[in-house]
């Protein structure tokens, strides 16, 4: 069954929005929820079905407090590394929820499939990249360079979240480029580790 162009575009935009927000969750878990809640309250974003609670004032307050606490915690040397143990699975779950809450005009099965694969997968890859970057910073600067890493992650999360809401297709393109870069870096690191083990 063929989709009407307008419907197909609407679905594509909602997927792009979900993937963009999921990538932002890979940087910081609560920032995209805060942006999504604010965008929904101001009428710039429509949430699907049972996810309308995200666009309420109580949810906005909770997300704002959680965001502030998360941001502060990541500026504490070594605590940021410990938080990654929690943030990694949390980012995957956040990516799934973020995508499921915005993808519309598709069957529930397709929505959750997209949420798990595109949303959760994107958040997982970005989060893995940030964990490795922070680990490298911790070992080479004894944790003192992590301030810069945390600032870059926060900026990345805010910019990606806002861009996903305002220009979702551009956000999708940038996220795809970012994912390709991270995957290539991960492969390069794995090859180096493998070469060291053999030598």
C-alpha positions in Angstrom: 0.0 0.0 0.0 1.4 3.3 -1.1 1.6 6.2 1.3 0.5 9.7 0.3 3.4 12.1 0.0 2.2 14.3 2.9 1.8 11.3 5.2 5.2 9.8 4.2 6.9 13.2 4.9 5.1 13.4 8.3 6.4 9.9 9.2 9.9 10.8 8.0 10.0 14.0 10.0 8.8 12.2 13.1 11.5 9.5 12.7 14.1 12.3 12.2 12.9 14.0 15.3 13.1 10.8 17.3 16.5 10.0 16.1 17.8 13.5 16.8 16.4 13.5 20.3 17.8 10.0 20.9 21.3 11.2 19.8 21.0 14.1 22.3 20.2 11.5 25.0 23.5 9.9 24.2 25.2 13.1 25.4 22.9 13.9 28.3 19.8 11.8 29.3 17.5 14.5 30.6 18.2 17.5 28.3 16.2 16.2 25.3 13.2 15.4 27.6 13.4 19.0 28.9 13.5 20.4 25.4 10.7 18.1 24.3 8.5 19.1 27.3 9.1 22.8 26.7 8.4 22.4 22.9 5.2 20.5 23.6 4.0 23.1 26.1 4.6 25.9 23.7 2.8 24.1 20.8 5.9 23.4 18.7 5.7 19.6 19.2 3.0 17.0 19.2 3.4 13.9 21.3 1.8 10.5 20.5 -0.9 8.8 22.5 0.0 8.0 26.0 3.1 10.3 26.0 1.2 13.5 26.4 2.2 13.7 30.1 5.7 14.7 28.9 4.2 18.0 27.8 2.9 19.0 31.2 4.2 21.6 33.7 4.9 19.0 36.5 7.0 17.0 33.9 8.8 20.2 32.8 9.8 20.9 36.4 11.0 17.3 37.0 13.0 17.3 33.8 14.5 20.7 34.6 15.6 19.6 38.1 16.9 16.3 36.8 18.8 18.1 34.0 20.5 20.5 36.5 21.6 17.7 38.8 22.9 15.6 35.8 24.8 18.6 34.4 26.4 19.4 37.8 27.3 15.8 38.5 29.2 15.5 35.2 31.5 18.4 36.3 32.8 16.4 39.3 36.0 14.6 38.3 35.8 10.8 38.5 32.1 10.9 39.5 31.4 11.5 35.8 33.1 8.2 35.0 31.0 6.4 37.6 27.8 8.0 36.3 28.6 6.5 32.8 27.8 3.1 34.3 24.2 4.3 35.0 23.9 6.7 32.1 24.7 4.1 29.4 21.6 1.9 29.9 19.6 5.0 30.9 20.5 6.7 27.5 19.3 3.6 25.6 16.0 3.5 27.4 15.7 7.3 26.9 16.3 6.9 23.2 13.6 4.3 22.9 11.1 6.5 24.9 11.9 9.7 23.0 11.4 8.0 19.6 8.3 6.2 20.6 6.7 9.4 21.9 7.1 11.3 18.7 6.8 8.8 15.8 3.2 9.0 14.6 1.0 7.6 11.8 2.5 4.1 12.0 1.4 0.9 13.6 2.4 0.3 17.2 4.6 -2.6 16.1 6.5 -0.4 13.7 6.7 2.4 16.2 8.3 0.3 18.8 10.6 -1.4 16.3 11.8 2.0 15.2 12.1 3.2 18.8 14.2 0.2 19.8 16.5 0.1 16.7 16.7 3.7 15.7 16.1 5.4 19.0 17.9 3.0 21.4 20.6 2.2 18.9 21.4 5.8 18.2 21.6 6.7 21.9 23.8 3.7 22.6 26.3 4.5 19.9 26.6 8.2 20.9 26.8 7.3 24.6 29.6 4.7 23.9 31.5 7.4 22.0 31.3 9.8 25.0 32.3 7.1 27.5 35.4 6.4 25.5 36.2 10.0 25.1 35.8 10.6 28.8 37.9 7.5 29.6 40.7 8.8 27.4 40.5 12.3 29.0 40.6 10.7 32.5 43.7 8.6 31.8 45.6 11.4 30.0 44.7 14.4 32.2 43.9 12.6 35.5 40.3 13.7 35.1 41.1 17.4 34.9 40.3 17.6 31.2 36.9 16.1 31.7 35.5 19.6 32.3 36.0 20.3 28.6 34.4 16.9 27.7 31.4 17.6 29.9 30.9 21.0 28.4 31.1 19.7 24.9 28.6 16.9 25.7 26.2 19.4 27.2 26.4 21.7 24.2 26.0 18.8 21.9 22.9 17.6 23.7 21.3 21.1 23.8 22.1 21.9 20.2 21.0 18.4 18.9 17.7 18.6 20.9 16.8 22.0 19.6 17.8 21.3 16.1 15.8 18.1 16.1 12.7 20.0 17.1 13.3 23.0 14.7 14.8 21.3 11.7 14.5 17.5 12.1 15.8 16.5 8.7 19.0 18.5 9.2 19.4 17.0 12.6 19.0 13.5 11.1 21.7 14.1 8.5 24.1 15.4 11.2 23.3 12.5 13.5 24.1 10.0 10.7 27.4 11.7 10.1 28.2 11.6 13.8 27.3 7.9 14.0 29.5 7.1 11.1 32.4 9.0 12.7 31.9 7.3 16.1 31.7 3.8 14.5 34.8 4.4 12.6 36.6 5.6 15.7 35.4 2.6 17.6 36.7 0.2 14.9 40.0 2.1 14.9 40.4 1.7 18.7 39.4 -2.0 18.5 42.1 -2.6 15.8 44.7 -0.9 17.9 43.8 -3.0 20.9 43.9 -6.1 18.9 47.3 -5.2 17.4 48.7 -4.6 20.9 47.5 -8.0 22.1 49.2 -9.7 19.2 52.5 -7.9 19.7 
